[in-house]
Amino acid sequence: MRFNECQEGDYRIFVGAVEAPKGEGYLAALIVNRVRGIQGRHNEAFRDDSLACGYRWRSPDEAMHYAMNRARELIRSQSQLLTC
């Protein structure tokens, strides 16, 4: 397993590459939390433990790259909904 995290505006992104069953590649996973208030409370906005319908990526880097891009897309779409 490999994990990474970053901050994107008001959101905290956690991505991971999890070894697929039987060692056949890596599954991409993500959690997006919205950080609110001065104390930095987190509210889970989105979670998916098997992105792309469980597609198996060849490397953990590919899986985490896909998960991070997907998280950023979700944040952008959420921001557009809030401004309309």
C-alpha positions in Angstrom: 0.0 0.0 0.0 1.1 3.5 -0.7 -0.6 6.7 0.4 -0.3 10.4 -0.2 -2.2 13.5 0.9 -2.4 17.2 0.0 -4.5 20.3 0.6 -6.6 21.9 -2.3 -8.2 25.0 -1.1 -10.8 24.1 1.5 -10.4 20.3 0.9 -7.9 17.7 2.2 -7.3 14.9 -0.3 -6.0 11.4 0.7 -5.2 9.0 -2.1 -3.9 5.5 -2.0 -2.7 2.6 -4.2 -3.8 -0.7 -2.7 -2.5 -4.0 -3.9 -5.2 -5.8 -5.8 -6.2 -9.3 -4.8 -3.9 -12.0 -6.1 -1.2 -9.4 -6.8 -2.5 -8.3 -10.1 -1.8 -4.6 -10.0 -3.1 -1.8 -7.8 -6.5 -0.3 -7.0 -6.9 3.5 -6.7 -8.6 4.9 -3.7 -9.4 8.3 -2.4 -11.0 10.3 0.4 -11.9 14.0 0.1 -12.6 15.9 3.3 -13.8 19.5 3.5 -11.9 21.4 6.1 -14.2 23.9 7.9 -13.6 26.6 10.6 -10.7 27.8 12.5 -10.2 24.5 14.3 -9.9 22.7 10.9 -12.8 20.2 11.4 -13.1 17.7 8.6 -16.3 16.6 7.0 -16.0 13.7 4.6 -17.2 14.9 1.2 -16.4 11.8 -0.9 -14.9 8.4 -0.6 -14.2 5.6 -3.1 -12.1 2.5 -2.3 -12.1 1.2 -5.8 -12.0 4.0 -8.4 -12.7 3.3 -12.1 -14.8 0.3 -11.2 -11.9 -1.5 -9.7 -9.5 -1.1 -12.7 -6.1 -2.5 -11.8 -3.2 -0.1 -12.5 0.2 -1.5 -13.3 2.1 0.6 -10.7 1.1 2.4 -7.5 2.2 5.7 -9.0 -0.3 5.3 -11.8 -3.1 4.5 -9.4 -2.3 7.4 -7.1 -2.0 9.8 -10.1 -5.4 8.7 -11.3 -6.9 9.1 -7.8 -5.5 12.6 -7.3 -6.8 13.8 -10.7 -10.2 12.3 -9.9 -10.3 14.1 -6.5 -9.4 17.4 -8.1 -12.2 16.9 -10.7 -14.7 16.3 -7.9 -13.6 19.4 -6.0 -13.9 21.5 -9.2 -17.4 20.2 -9.9 -18.4 20.7 -6.3 -17.1 24.3 -6.4 -19.1 25.0 -9.6 -22.3 23.7 -8.0 -21.8 26.0 -5.0 -21.3 29.1 -7.2 -24.4 28.6 -9.4 
